[in-house]
């Protein structure tokens, strides 16, 4: 066989091989969220993702679902601050780095939707307190009565007996109905921490959202990591996205979710990126870290996901075309 015939036949052979389509190996659409209460949150987001909808709409829908659920740590049913007032924090971020946030918002049912309005209707990123409330009302949101849910009211009255502020590790995993953090309410609703979720749609675009009522019995005006872009949530559509749960002050100190995404940029898997961020918190003050919980959850552009926490007990939920599952996070201490 002469050289020309050999090259021609070799080319035909290569053309017959079915090389994998890059887009086909990406696990999409997909939505991941913190805690096992994220199962229902993911279902709400999946209604949009499975209909070829956008990830930004999906994460907002998931957050709205949990805000409508009576839950001690999310929404108007959440536990109040030490003055008996429920204040809400939320943020949202899309694939183009557009983002919006509200903090210390009172008497509005859906802070996540207010955060999206901030993103879309203003040149700003964060509005707080009375300014956030004024903006919400000007944009058609209804002001609620501000009364505590029965569970929150009972817990607040109990707390007033000692007025001791001491966050508990993994309160969401307790199997008893204590005065501060029952594992489940009487109607079966799970009690969990901050709800953070990240989604990738069929177009491969990432978005994320976080919503919370913050730590129970906090100082009035306290804001944690949840509404802070780069702390409680960060999205980089070229690399991946991350969210967090736990003691927000510690997440803020290391710009936690931005740090996780930057580790993924360096080539680390989502799980290892989360681990390295957790190690920053632990290595800075191991004794302090032994008494708190922080967990990070991340997804990269391939649809790979992972998490890591300081303590045992952090779990997260995943929904794809192939699975609907709760995963247990690895941990350091």
ZIQUI-V858529 format. One record per residue. PSI is psi in radians with two decimals (none if undefined). Layout:
# ZIQUI-V858529
psi
PSI
PSI
This chain:
# ZIQUI-V858529
psi
2.25
2.98
-0.71
-0.76
-0.67
-0.78
-0.72
-0.78
-0.65
-0.68
-0.70
-0.69
-0.74
-0.63
-0.46
-0.32
2.35
1.64
2.52
2.36
2.23
-0.73
-0.45
-0.37
-0.08
2.31
1.59
2.65
2.87
2.52
2.36
2.59
2.76
2.50
2.91
-0.31
-0.24
-0.27
-0.86
-0.62
-0.77
-0.67
-0.71
-0.71
-0.60
-0.51
-0.59
-0.80
-0.70
-0.21
0.41
0.45
3.01
2.57
-0.59
-0.65
-0.61
-0.79
-0.58
-0.75
-0.70
-0.75
-0.69
-0.70
-0.86
-0.52
-0.45
-0.09
2.36
1.97
2.43
-0.32
0.00
2.38
-3.11
-0.28
0.02
2.91
2.55
3.09
-3.03
-0.20
0.10
0.34
2.30
2.12
2.41
2.50
2.52
2.70
2.82
2.56
2.40
-3.02
-0.24
0.24
0.25
2.41
2.69
2.68
2.58
2.59
2.51
0.52
2.32
2.55
0.47
2.24
-0.66
1.40
-0.49
-0.63
-0.54
-0.73
-0.69
-0.63
-0.67
-0.75
-0.75
-0.49
0.00
2.86
0.07
3.04
-0.73
2.34
2.53
2.74
-2.32
-0.56
-0.68
-0.69
-0.78
-0.78
-0.74
-0.80
-0.67
-0.37
0.37
0.12
2.54
2.39
2.12
3.02
-0.34
0.05
2.52
2.57
2.79
-0.71
-0.78
-0.68
-0.77
-0.76
-0.68
-0.75
-0.68
-0.72
-0.62
-0.36
-0.56
-0.44
0.77
2.09
1.89
1.68
2.46
2.54
2.28
0.79
-0.44
-0.23
0.05
2.49
0.44
2.80
1.21
2.97
-0.33
-0.65
1.34
2.57
-0.63
2.53
2.97
-0.47
0.10
-0.05
2.25
2.57
2.05
2.97
-2.88
2.43
2.03
2.41
2.62
2.41
2.62
2.24
-3.10
-0.32
-0.09
0.19
2.42
2.54
2.84
2.81
2.63
2.44
2.48
2.78
0.14
-3.08
2.40
2.40
0.48
2.91
2.37
2.21
-0.16
2.38
2.26
-2.67
-0.38
-0.78
0.10
2.03
2.25
-0.23
-1.27
-0.31
2.43
2.41
2.20
1.89
-0.25
-0.44
-0.98
-2.92
2.75
2.68
3.03
2.92
2.57
-2.66
1.85
-0.56
-0.67
-0.57
-0.74
-0.68
-0.43
0.24
1.01
-0.97
-0.56
-0.71
-0.76
-0.81
-0.67
-0.62
-0.65
-0.60
-0.57
-0.09
-0.01
2.58
2.81
-0.75
-0.81
-0.58
-0.75
-0.72
-0.79
-0.58
-0.73
-0.71
-0.58
-0.72
-0.82
-0.77
-0.49
-0.68
1.51
-0.68
-0.77
-0.73
-0.49
-0.26
0.15
2.96
2.39
2.34
2.44
2.53
2.31
2.77
2.43
-3.10
-0.21
-0.09
0.17
2.52
2.85
2.92
2.85
2.59
2.90
-0.87
2.85
2.53
-0.25
2.20
2.82
2.79
2.50
2.36
2.16
-3.05
-0.40
-0.25
2.75
1.65
2.66
2.27
2.57
2.21
2.54
2.87
2.88
-0.85
none
